[in-house]
Amino acid sequence: MSDPLRIVFMGTPDFAVPSLHALLDCPEQVVGVVCQPDRKQGRGKKLCPPPVKVLAEQAGIPILQPTCICDDAFLNTISALEPDLIVVTAYGRILQSRLLHLPRFGTINVHGSLLPKYRGAAPIQWAIINGETETGVTVMQMDEGVDTGDILLPLKIPITAEDTSGTLFDKLADLGGQALFEAISRIKRGDLPPTPQDDALSCPAPMLNKEMGQLDWSKSAQELHCLIRGLDPWPSAYGFIDKRRFRFFKPHVIPGKVQEKPGTLCRADKKGVLIATGKDYLLIREIQPEGKKRMCVQACICGMKLPIGEQFS
């Protein structure tokens, strides 16, 4: 049996945790974990460690949290660990070429889409927003571009009509761990040949912003259905009545010829709020009035009267 690979893992948020779990479960040796520095969170601005750091501490693995990864000091620190492979999952920073090529097997990345589709920071959200019916993860060989390296191993899953970016995030995180476990075994055996990406099939997945959440009710119910799910839980989709903001969750398309102006609140009952769109109707089953928590519509209408016939702007 060959010697275990020495692996340096680079990752930060919850999405990266199953990948680190997979490395800990395989016969290879994780010699170091690199994650971003602790951040202040919550109203109390308490300094909190990233999820990957928590797992690494539990496993007794040396942890690095550099503020700068571009200098010689960081490169020398990683070099001293003598890694055979660097694995990256949602680390959150761009890596320099000399770091990528430091290990003998280079650097591989677990990306939350079926590359070359959805290169960028928000691949999971954009897959839902654009109405895709399947997605997956891709283990790729990293190069100097943004998610442009050769494909090593893709794994697919369907996107359901109820999936949000939050639920899909969890599914793909677990799938990423599975893909990584298989990919490393095959890299070590030498039977995972790289496949260059077809740039003509690529599409970007840029970061989201809060302004994306304001709904244009002239669009079809299906388009709004995808957008609301893709922006759940952040930044979330919203509309206004009388300058009061309402955030929308759990949408469902109701086919029908629309007589009302787009954005009109047609009905509010225990099933949800029914809103006219440019094509068909949209039933919203969870809502968050400004200043209140997210709740089912039945709970909302027990506490406040929704103005039937008014339009969401």
N, C-alpha and C positions, 0 to 999 in steps of 0.2 A: 504493500500500500504506500502511495506517495505521501510525502510530508504535507501537513495542512497548510493552506495558504494563509499568509499574514495579510489581514484586511484592515484598512482604515475606513471607517464609516463616517459619512458627512450627511447630517440631516438635523432638522429642528422641530417641526410641528407634529401634531397627532398623526398626520398622513404618513410620516416616516417611521412611526413606532413598529408597525408590523414588519417592515423591512429589516429593522434591527433585530426583532424577534427571530426572523428567519435565519439571519446570520448566526445568532446565538444557538439555534437549533441544529445548524449544519456542523460538519466535522472541522470546519476551518477555524482559524484563530483571529478574533477581533482584537487588534493590538492598540486601538485608539479610536475615540469617538470625537468628532468635531461638530459643534453646534453653535448657534449664535448666542450672544450674551443674554443673561437674565434680563427680563423686561418688567417694568412697573405695570401692574394691571389693576383693574377695578377702581371703585371710588376712593378706596384708601391708598391707591398707588403703591401697593405692596410689591416688593421685588419678587418675581416668580421665575422659577427655572423652566426652560422649555421641556416638553414631554420626553424628548429623546434623552436629555440629560438625566431625568428621573430614572428611566430604565437603565441607562449606563451605570449610574451610581449603584442601583440594586444589583447589577451584574458584576460590579467591581472592576469596571473597565476605565482606564485613564481617559480623562475628558479634557478637551481643549475648547476654549471659548474666545478665540481671538477677535479683536476689534478690527484688525487689518490682516488680510490674507494675501496681500500683494508684495510683501517685503521678503527679504532673504531669511529673516529670523523664522518666519512661519515655514517656509520651504525647508529650511534646515531641520526644524523640529519634526516635520513629517518624514523627511529623509532618514532621520535617526531611528525611526520606527521600522525601517526596512520593509515597507509594504510590498507584497506581490500584486495587490489589487486595491484600488480605491473605489468604494461604492457610494454613490450620491443619491439621496432621495429627499427632495424638497428642502435642500439646505438653505436656499434663499439668496445666494450670491454667485456672481460669475467667477469661474475659476480660470486662472492663467494657464497658458499652454504648457509651461514647464512643469506645473503641478500635474496636469492631466497625463503627461507622458512619463512621469517619474517611476511608477511601478512597472514591472516587466509585462503585466497584462493590461496596463493602462488604467483608465477610469471608466466605469460604467454607471449608467443613470437609470432610475426607475421613473418613467414619465407617465402621467395620468391621461393618456390618449392613445389612439391607434395611429402612430406616426406614419406618414408625414402630416396627417391632419392635426390641427390644433397645437401648433408650436407656440409656446409662450407661458405666461404666468397663470392663466385661468382656463385650462383645457376642459375641466370637468363642467364648469358653468356654461361655457360656450357650446359644448355638445348638446346640452339640454335646450339652451336658448334657440339654437338653430334647428331643433326638431329632429335630431339624430335618433335612430331607433336602436343603435348599438354603439358601444364604446369599448374601452379596455385599457390595458397598460402595455407599455413597450419598454423592454430592457434594451438600452442602446449603448453603443460605444461612444463616449463623449469626444467631441472635437471643439474647435474654437468658436463655432457658430452657436446660435440659440436653438437647441433641440434638432440639430441638423446631422448628427452623427449616424453611423451605420446602424441599422436595426439588427439586433441579436435575437430577441424573442418577444413576439406579441401574444397577448392573451385577450380574448374577447368576452364581453357579457352584454346582455340586452339592457336597454333603458326602458323601464316601464312607464306607463302614463301617470303613475303616482310618484315616481322618483323626483326628488329635489336634488339640488347640488349637495345638500347635507347628507342625504341618504346614499347618494352615489359616491360621495367622498369616502364614506366608510367601506362600501363594497370594493372600491378600487384600491383602497389602502391595503385591505386583506389580500386582494388579488395580486397586488404588487409584491407582497411577501412571498406568495406562492411562486410567482414568476422568477423572482430573484433566487430562490432556493434551487429551482430547476436550472436556471441560467448558469449559476456558479458551478454546479456539478458538471454541466456540459462544457463550460469553458476549460475546466480542469482536465477533462477527457480529450479536449481538442476537437469536439464534434458540434460546435456552434459557429458556423461560418457567418461572417457579417454580410448584410445585404444593404447596398447603398440606397438612400431614400430618393424617391422621384420628386424633385422640387416642384414639378408641374402640378402635383396633387396636393401640395401643402396649402394650409390656410392658417392665419394667425389666431391666437387666443390671448389678446391683450388684457391687462388688468381691468377690473370693473371699477365703476365709480358710482356715487350715490345718485347722480343725475339720471343714470340709466333707468332708475326705478320708477320715474314718473310715467304713467301709462298713457299711451295714445289710443283712445277708445275707438278711433276710426279704423284701426287694424282689426283683423279677424279674431274671433274668439280663440282659434287654435294658436295663432301667433302670441296672443297675450297669455294663454295657458302655458306655453313653453317659457316665455319670459319670466312669469311669476315664479315658476318652479326653479328656473335657472338662477334667480336672484334670492332664493330661500336657502339659508337664513340671512345672507348678507349680499348686497345692501338692502334687499327686499323691495317689492313693488308697492306703489302707493298712488292715491288720487286724493283730490280735495273736494269737499262740499262746504260752502260758506267759510272758506279759509281754514277749515279743520282737516287735518290729514288723517287718512285711513290707510293702513297697510293691509295687503291682501295675501292670503295663503290658501292652500288646498283648492285650486281651481278645478272646474269641470265644465267641459263644453256641452251646451245644450243646443242641438240643431234647431233651426226655426227661422222663418222669414221675419226679419226685424222691421217693426213699424215705428219704433221710437228713435229718437236721436241717439247716436253713439254716446255711451257714458251715462245714460238714464238709469236710475235705480228703479227697477220695475217691481220688485217684490222682496220682502224680508220676512222670513219665517224660520222655523226650526231646521229646515233643510239648508238654508243659506240665504245669501243675497243674490238676486238675479239682476244682471247688468247687461244692457244692450251694447253691442259692439258693431263694427262695420260689417261683420258677417256672423250670424248666429248669436247666441247669448252665452254669457259666462256666469256660471254659478260659483260663488265664493263661499267656501264652507268654514273658513276661519278668518278672523279679522282683528285688527289691532287699532282701536281709536287712539288718536293722539293723547298722550299722557296716561295711557292704560296698558295693561299687559295683553299679549296675544291670547285670544279666546275663541271658542266656537261661536257661531252667529247667534245661536239660541241664548247663550249667556249674555251676549251683547244687547240683544233686543229686550231682555228682561230689565236691563239697567238704563237703557236710553232709547229714545224714539228715533228711528231712521227716517229721513224725509223721502217717502215714496214719490216718484215723479221728478225729483231733482236730478241734476246732472253732476257727475264727477268731472271736474276739470282735469 
